[in-house]
Structure formats: C-alpha cells, structure tokens
C-alpha cells in the first residue's frame, strides 16, 4: 500500500494545469474582495402595517375571536367595550405600555418590523419572538393582532382593538 500514483502528464499539460489553477485562485481572491470597503446594502421590506407608537397611545375597546366569520361581531363587541377601555400608555423609551400574555402588570413593548415587512408588538429583541403579537391590520381606528406563540394564540384568539371616542372613517 504505497502512495497513490497520479496519472502521467506531459510537461506542457502540467504547465497548463498549473496556469489554470493560478487563474482560478486569482478569480476566487478577486471575488472575495468584491464590494470594496463598503458593506452591502440590506434590502428592507416595506412594513405591511403602517402604525406608530404614538397612534397606539389611548383608550381602546378590546374583544377577541377564534373563527374569521366572527370578526364583524367581535369588532362591534370591542366598540361596546369602550365603557371599560383597555388603556395603552406611552412608554419611557419610545414604546407603549401594554400587557404581555398572562401578565398582570403592563410593561413597555415596542413596534418591530421583520425583514418580510410583518409588524410585531413585543419586548425589545428580534421581531416575531414567542412573546410578541403580530399586528395583522391597522386601519380606521381598528387594530387586529394575534400572538406569535401558538398556545397563547389559542387561549386569547385573534384580538380586535377599537379606538374609543374617535370618529372612524
């Protein structure tokens, strides 16, 4: 069991293979250096929901549904819940004060946009974390959200927030 024998090549052919290898090595080095000193520009998707933290601050009627056919009825129920509104306050660091799932005390949470444009509300960190809720829509004083965590989403359903006291167009 000795060393493996390489096929015999003539001097001309061996020189050509060395030259091809050098060209390939040069191309790899050139490609590795592409882009110069500037970092590539990241592509950021447009948010699927246009809302700001300031727009969320205020009083909201709140209700939830589990079946999409119940959405209109749930929106009406949320509007009638303005007699005992859910209050979203302004946070100290630019977020809003809201309850996380199963928490009795509100905490500051933030709007976060994922690379695909999905918008989430949750603690600081990556968008779409298990403690976040995704904002499915926000239009004319109505915000619809769903918890990211499947177990939480099952318990709470799809949540409908209706702005209290505001005329909706």
N, C-alpha and C positions, 0 to 999 in steps of 0.2 A: 504494500500500500504506500506508494510514494506520492510525490507531488503530482498534481494533475497536469497533464500536458495540454498546452494551448495549441490550437491549430497553427500550422506554419503559414506565415505570410511573408510575402516578399518585402524587401526594404521600401519599395515605392508605396505599396499598400499600407504598410505600418506607418509611414510618414503621413500618409493621407488621413489615417485614423487619428493620429496624434493631432493633426491640424483641425479635424472635425471636432475633437474633444475640446480643444482650446477655444474654438468658436462658440461651442455650446456653453462652456464655462463663462465666457465673456458675456453671452446673452443673458445668462442667469444673473450675473452680477449687475448687468445693466438694468434688468427688470426689477431687481431687488432695490435699486436706487431710484426707481421711478417715483415721481411725486415730489421730488425736491425736498426742501426743508419744511414745506407747509403740510399740515395734516389734511387728510381727505375731508371734504365737506360732508357731514352726515345728512341723510335725507330724513326730514321730519314730516310726518303726515299731518294734514290739517285736522284739528280736533273735530270729532263727529258731533259734539255738542258745544255750543257757544254759551258759556256762563262764567261769571266772575265770582269771587268770594263775596264781594260787596252786594251782588244781586241776591245772594243766599241769605244774608242777614235779615231777620224779620220774623213775623209770625206766620205759621203755616198750619193748615188743616192736614191731617195725616190719616190715611187708611191703606189697606193692602188687599191684594187679590192673588189667587193662585191659578185661575183659569182666564186666559186672554178675553174671553167673551164677557167677563165681569168688569173689565176696565171702565166702561162708561158709568156703571152703577157705583164703582169704587171712587171715581172722581167726584161724583155727587156726594158720596158719604164723606170724603175728605173735605169738601167745601163746607158741609154742615158741621164738621169737627172744629171749625174756627171758633165755636163758642168755648172751646177749651184747647187753644192752639199749642202746637209744638213750636218752641222759640229757638231759633238759630241765632246765636250771638256772634259778635266779631271776636276773633282770637287776638292774642297779644303779638303773634309773629306773622300776621297776614293770612292766617287760616280762619276757620269758623269753628265755633263751639257746638259739637253735636255728640250724641251718644254713639258709642260703638255697640255692636251686638252684645246683649246680655250684661251691659254695664249700667250701673245706676247713676253714675256721675258723668256729665259731658266732659269731653277733652278736646283740645284743639286738633282739628284734622284739616287736610289740605286737598285742593284740586290737583290732580296729577294726570298728565296726558301720556298714554303709551305710544310706542313707535307706530302702531297701526291707526292712531287717532282716537282710540277709545279714551273716554274721560272717567276718572275714578275719584272718589272721596275717601280719604283714609289717612292714617298716621304717616309721618314722613317715611320715605323709602320708595322702593320701586312701585310703579303703578300695577294694579292687578293682584296685590298681595291678598292673602286669605282674609285679612281683617277689613279690606276695602269693600265699598259698594260701587258698582258701575252706574254711571248716570246714563240711562238708556235714551232719555229725551228731556229737553227743557224748552218749553215754548208757551208763550202767553200766560205766564204765571203758574204753569203746571210742570212739575219735575217728577219723572218716573225713575226709580232706582231699583237695583237688585244686588243683593250681597254676592260677593265672589265665592265665598265658601258654600259648597252645596248644602251642607247641613243647616247652616244659618239661613240660606235662601229658602229652604224647605219650611223652616219654622216661621219665618217672617213673611214669606211671599214677596211679590213684587210691590214695592211701596210707592204710593202716589202722594205727593206733597202738592197742595194747592195754596197759593199765596192768599192770605186773609186780607180783606179790605181793599184789595186792588181791583180796579176795573180791568177785565180781560177782554182783549180784542178778538 
